[in-house]
Amino acid sequence: MAEVCHGSVCAEAPISVVAASSAPTATASYRRSVPESSIVVRPEPIESDSYSASSRLQAAGLRPAIKLFEEAAAAVPLPAPPQPVVIADYGASTGHNSLLPVCAAITVLRKRTRPEHSVLVAHTDVPDNDFTAMFRTLEEDPDSYLRRDAAT
């Protein structure tokens, strides 16, 4: 476990941290002495037991990034109905890190179009991904966009 910070957002996650021009691993004291921009963060491999736990690092950066999703949703050209508005989620994993950004984008899009205009969210990931867990998240999580938008 290591604490990784970007700006004022920090997360503790099982990660490998290496300096761009150093040996494959770095000690905590080395990390403190190297500027953040020269450190590469490598999430745990998908086959590791801590893969989902390592996504906490990504989740820690979500809140500040949501504003970018909202800005994109406000600026992107919208297709005329009956063509759906399409949102792509690349590297969906279990879907947890997608819920808040997708909801934020849909909320902004809904202000720009009719409530019955379909929104299609396409989730993709590697073939070994547990898509059953992802669909369970979408169906059961209280933050799911499926619970908040009937035309999605």
RACORGI-V749969 format. One record per residue. OMEGA is omega as a letter, one per 40 degrees, with the letter a starting at -180 (NA if undefined). D_LAST is the distance of its C-alpha to the last C-alpha in whole Angstrom. Layout:
omega=(OMEGA;OMEGA)
d_last=(D_LAST;D_LAST)
This chain:
omega=(i;i;i;a;i;a;a;a;a;i;i;a;i;a;i;i;i;i;a;a;a;i;a;i;a;i;i;a;i;a;a;a;a;i;a;a;a;i;i;i;i;i;i;i;a;a;a;i;a;a;a;i;a;i;i;i;i;a;a;i;a;a;i;a;a;i;i;i;i;i;i;i;i;a;a;i;a;i;i;i;e;i;a;i;a;i;i;i;a;a;a;a;a;i;a;a;i;a;a;i;i;i;i;i;a;i;i;i;a;i;a;a;a;a;a;i;a;i;i;i;i;i;i;i;i;a;a;a;i;a;i;i;i;i;i;i;a;a;a;a;a;i;a;i;i;i;a;a;a;a;i;NA)
d_last=(37;38;36;35;34;33;34;34;31;32;31;33;32;34;35;37;39;41;43;42;46;47;47;44;44;45;46;45;48;47;44;45;47;45;43;39;39;41;39;36;34;33;31;32;31;29;31;33;33;31;29;26;28;29;25;26;28;25;23;26;25;22;22;24;22;19;21;21;17;17;20;18;15;18;20;18;18;15;15;16;14;13;13;9;9;10;10;13;14;18;20;17;20;18;15;17;18;14;13;15;14;11;10;13;12;9;11;14;11;11;14;15;13;12;10;9;9;6;5;6;7;11;13;17;20;23;24;26;23;22;18;19;19;16;14;16;15;11;12;15;15;15;14;11;8;6;9;9;6;6;4;0)
